[in-house]
Amino acid sequence: MGKGGRASENGSRTTVTVEEVNQHNKRDDKWLIINGKAYDITNFAKRHPGGAKVISHYSGEDATDAWTAFHNDKDFVSKHLAALYVGDVVDYKPSTLQEDFRQLRELVEQKGWLKPNPVFFTLHLAHIFLLEGLAVATFWYWGTGWLPWLAAVLLYASAQAQAGWTQHDYGHHSVFAKTSMNHVFHHLTIGFLKGASSHWWNFRHFQHHAKPNRVSKDPDIDIAYLFLMGNEMPREWGKKKKGFMPYNFQHKYFFMLGPPLLLPLYFHFENLYFCVKRRDYLDLLMTVVFFVRLHYFFAGFLGVFGNFMFYMTARMVESHWFVWITQMSHLPHDVRRDRRDEDWVTLQLNTTCNVTSTAFNDWFSGHLNYQIEHHLFPTMPRHHYHKVAPLVESLCKKYGVNYRCKSMFTAWADIVRSLQKSGEIWYEAYHE
């Protein structure tokens, strides 16, 4: 029957307590709570479509708001939960903040803010192809001199950056009502347009959303071999004399090892490694198709080596774009180990900030300047973020939670300032 709990006359579990659920947070023993009911996910985690890690990050905890946020097809998913049911959690009581947020979620659904506008996403996809076409047309019309070459690099890098935001939409199931259609188009957009693996992106990104900025749970901050972030890890590594980098200078070498190299080097290596290790031949095929398409478009103008240099330069430009946009909303905020007493709403708000909305900022960041709203409602189509933002800010004011919104340049500067602060903490701990 398992550890703890109460049993009915026929031996089946009927009720459990929050404390009991908390105890089931081990590798071979995982329970979680959804809407006041306990579920045993120990074996199911291995079959979980979103990956074993993302669901396991909530073992022993209340996963209600995370489960609600990630699943549009709740009726279908609930059928799978029935087989995992352990019992009702008799002392389950959400906080008033959680209750108010769940009411906000219901309002969002009632107003139709989780329904996409097909015209928006069609036009966005079309403008990516337009940017790619203009890059090709630049070489065709003006030749391969340094000025046309530079213009083509900027056009192609823009197309790649915007394709990154587009695949992000499909990956979060925010474009089509049917999950299966989002999956298909995610494979196409991230594979055909960007040469990356859909499964690799899902594996990393949903963990980030489940537990942003939490050590060993968010892969986006799992880079201690190069950078230490927050207050806890630098102090811990400093005292233990761990690491081999001069972390007190990380805010300086970030400009050499971060934005310029992430996509040109790490992106290609990790994608290839992931696909080969998991024998993900479909995603490998999509990557091959991407590079065949790249060769067909540009090698005729530039030759094989020239095409390679063109591509890597565009990737480097895109890499700066990607790093500054994706890190401005998270890196400077509350990086530490996970804590069980932190609810979903508070976690997302403590680790996230917005950047001022303008027409350019919205386009340039793929609407990820509304990072708070995106993290609270990850399946919401991005053209609705501005509608829910005032309601989220009002909720934060009610409970005294900081709703951070910065200018873009302030958010970028905060990345460097936070790295400098963390480096100083490491240095002081190392030399105690």
N, C-alpha and C positions, 0 to 999 in steps of 0.2 A: 504493500500500500504506500510505501514511502515514509519519509521522516516527518513526524509531527502531524498536526491537523486533527480533525474530528471525523469520525466515520459514521455512516448510517448503518442500519441493521443488516443490510445485504453486503456490507464491506466496502461500498463505494464511497469515495471522499465527497463530502458535501460542503464543508466550510473550512476555511483557513484564516489565518491572521496575517497582517502585514509583516510582522516579525518573522513568521514562518517563511513567507515568500523571500524576505531579505536573505535568509540562510541558503537559499538555492541559487547561488551565483558562482558555481564552480564549473570547471571545464566539462565535467561529466554529469552535471546536475544543474539545470537551468530552468527557472520559472520566471514568469513576469506577470504583471497585472495589466489588464485592458478593461476599462469600464467596470471596475469593481469585481472582476472575475480573474482567477488565477489560471494560468496555462503552463503546461510543461512543454518547453521547446527544446529539450535536450537532444532529441533525435531529429526533430523537424528542422533545426537550425542548419543542418547539413544540406537540406533540400530547399531552403528558403530562396526564392527567386532573386532576392536582393543581396544574397550572400550570407554566409554564416556569421561573419563578424558584426555586421551592422545590427542584426537582431540580438546577438549575444551581448552587445554593449549595454543592453537594458536588462540583462538577467538579474533577478533579485530586486527589480525596481518597478515603478509604475510607468508603463510604456504607453499609456492611453493617448496622450497628445502627440507623441511621435508616430504612433500607429495611424492616428486620424490624419496627421499631416501628410504622410507618405502614400496613403492609399485612396485613390478616387473610387475604386470599385469595391467598396466596403461590404456590400451584400455578398459578393462572390468570395472575398477573402474570409468573411465570417464563417462560411461553410467549412473551410479548412480548420478554423479554430475549434470547431465543435469536437473534433477528435482529440484535441490537446487539452480539453477542459479538465481542471483539477477540482475546483470548487469556488464558491463565492467567498470573497474576502470580507469577513463580518465587520471589521473595524476600518474599512476603507472610507476615507473622508477627504475629498479634495479641498485645497485651500480656497479661500474666497477669490484669490487671483486666478487660480485655475478655473473656478466656476465661471467667473466673468469672461475669461478668455474663451471658454467653450461656448458661451452665449454669443460672443463676437464671431466665432467660427460659424455658428448656425446662421447668424445674420448675413455673413459673407456668402454662404450657400444660398440663402433665400433671395438675395439680390442678384444672383447669377454671376458673381465675380470670379467664379472658378470656371466659367465657360469662355472658351477662346473666341476671338474674332478672326475668322479665316482670312479675311482681307489683309489684316495686319501681317500675319505670318507669311502669306503669299508674296506680298510686296517686299518684305524683308529678305526672303529667299531670292527673289528676283534681283534685288539690288546687289547681292553677293555675286551672282553671275554677271551682272553688269560691270562690277569692279574688275572681275577676272578678265572679261572681254576687253575692257579698256586697257588693261596691262598688255594683252596680246596685240591690240590695235596700235598701241604706242610704238612697239618694235616694227610692226608692219608698215606704219606710215612714216615714222621719223628715223627709223634705223636703230643702231645699237650704240650710238655715241653715249658719252657719260651722262648727259642730261636726260635723254629718253630712258636710259638704263635706270637712273635714279627715280624718275617718275614711275616707271613700271614697277620697281621694287616697292615703292610706297603704295601704289594701287593694289598690288598683289598681297602685300602685308595687311592692308585694310580688309581685303576680301577674306583673308585667313582669320583675322581677328573677329570679324563679324560672323564668319562661319562657326567660330568657337562659341559665340553667344547663341547662335541658332541651334547648334547641337545640344547645348545646355537646355534649351526649351524643350526639345523632344525627349531628352534624357529624363527630365522631370515630369513627363507625361502632361504637359500643359498646352499642347497644341491640338490633340484629337481627344474626343470623348472616350474612344476605345484604347485601352492600354496596348493592345497588339499593334495598332497602327503607329502609335508613338515609338514602339520598339523598332518597327521596320524602318521608319524614317530616321530614327536615331542611328541605326547602322549605316544608312545611306549618307546622312549629313556628316557624321564624324569620320566615317570611312572614306567615302567617295570624295568629300570636299576637303578633308583634313589629313587623311592617311593615318588615323588612329583607331584604337580598338574600343568598341562600345562597351564590351564587358570590363575592360580595364578601367574605363571612366566610371562605370557603375560601382565597381569594387571600391574605388577610392572615394568618390564624391559623396556617396550616401553615408559612408562612415563619418565624413566631415560634417554632414548635416545632422547626423544623429547626436554627435558629441563634439561640437566645434571647440577647438583650442584645448582639448583635453588630452593630456599626455598618454601615449600608447593606444589611444582610441581614434584620434584624428590624424590620418596619415599626412595631412598638409603641414603639420608641425613636427613631423618625425624626421628632422634633419639636424639632430644634435651633433653629428659629425662635422657639420659646417657652421651652424648657427644655434645659439641657445636663446630661448625666448621666455618672457615672463620673469617672475621673481624666484619661484621655487627651484626650477631646474638649474639655473646658473649657480645658485647657492649650493645646491646638492652636488653638482659636478665639481664646483670649486673646492669644496671640503674634501671630496674623495680624490682630488687630483685627476679627474677623468678628462678625456678628450685630448686632442693634439693641436687644436687651433688656438691662435692668440685671440680669444674671444673678446678681449677688451678693445680690439681693433675691428670687430665684426661690422660695425656701422660704416667702416671705410671699405673693407674688402667685399662688402655686399654689392657694391657697384661693379665689381669685376666678376664675382662668382654667382651672383643672383640673376638680375635681369638679362644680362647678355647671353648666359649659357643655358638657362633652364630648358628652353624649347629646342635650340640647335643640338644640344648634347643629351641631356637627361631624358627629355621627351622621347627621342627616338630609341634610346637604349631600353628604357623601362617598357615601352610598348612592345618592342620585339621580344624582350625577355618574358613578359607576361604571356604573350600569345604562344610562344614556343613551349614554355613550361606547362601551360594548360592545354596545349594542342588545339588551340582555337584557330582552326584553319579558315573559317569564314572570315574572321577579322583580318587574318593574314592576307587573304585574297583581296579584301577591300583595300588594304594598304598597298598591295601590288598594283591594283587598278588606279589608285591615286597617283602613283609615281609614273605609271604608263601615260596617264593623262597629262601630267606635268611635262614629261618628255615630248609628247606630241605637240603641246602648246608652244614650248619655248626652245627646244633643242635645235629646231630648224633655223632659228635666228642666232643662237648663242653657241651652238656646239654642245657636246656632252659636258665638258669641264666648265664651260661658261654657264651652262644651265645649272650645274651644281652650285657654283659660286652665287649665282642669282638667287637660287632657292634658299641657301643658307643665310644670305644677307637678309632676305625677306623674313626668314624665321627669327633672326636676331632682332629685327625691328619689332616683329610681333611679340617676341619674348618680353621686351621692355614693356610694351603695351599690356600684355597679359599679367605680368608680375605686379606692376604698380596698381592695376585695377583690382586684382583678386586679393592682394594682401592689405590694401588700404583699410578695408573694413574689419579685419580680424587681427592681424599681427600685433597691433599696439594694445590689445585688450585681453586681460585676464586669461593668461596661459598657465595652466597648472594641472595637477592630477584631478581625476573625477571625484565628485562628492555625491553621496547618495541622497542627501537632503535638498538637492537643487532640482527644482521642477523644470519642465521643458521650457516654459515661457521665460523664466528668470535666466536660465542657461543661455538661451538664444540672445537675450538682451544684453547680458553681461559680456558677451564675447563678440558683439557685432556693433557696427555703427553705419549710419547713412551718410551719403554725400549729397550736397545741394543739387536739386533737380533743375536742369536747364535742358533745352532741346539738344545741345551738343553733348552735355554730360550723359543724358539718357542714351543717346546713340553710341557715344564713345565707350560707355561701360556696359552696353547691352542691358540697360536698366538695373545693373547690379549696384548702382548707387542707392537703390532702395533695398539694401541688403537686409535690413531688419524685417521688412515685410516679406521678403523672399524666404528668409529662414523660418518665419512663423507660419507661412503658407507656401511651402515649396512647390506645390502643383498649380499655384495661381498663375494664369497667363500674365506676363509682365506688363501688358498695357492696362492692367487694373490696379497696379500697385499704388498709384497716386490716389485712388479712391479710398482704399482702406487705411492709408498712412495716417490721416488725422484721427481716426478711431483708435489706432494703436498708440499714438502719442497721448491721447486722452486717457487711455487705460494706464499708461506708464505714470502719468501725473497723479492719478488716483492712488496708486500704490507706492509712490515715491521711488520708482525705478527710473534710472537715467535713460532717456531717449536721446542718443547722441546723433547729431547731424553736423557735419563739417563741410568746409569748402574742400574742393578736390586737392588743392595744393597743401592745405593744412593736413589732410589725411595722408598725403604722400610724405610730408615732413615728419609726421608722427611715426611712420615706419622706421625712419632712420633714428629718431630720438629714442624709440623703444629698444632698438638694437643696442644703442649706446648705453642706455640704462642697464639693460641685462648684462652687457659686457662688463660694466663696472661692478655689478653685484658679484659676478664670477671672479673677477680679479681680487676683490676684497676677501672673498671666502677662500680663494686659493692661497692667499698670502697671510692668512690669519696665523 
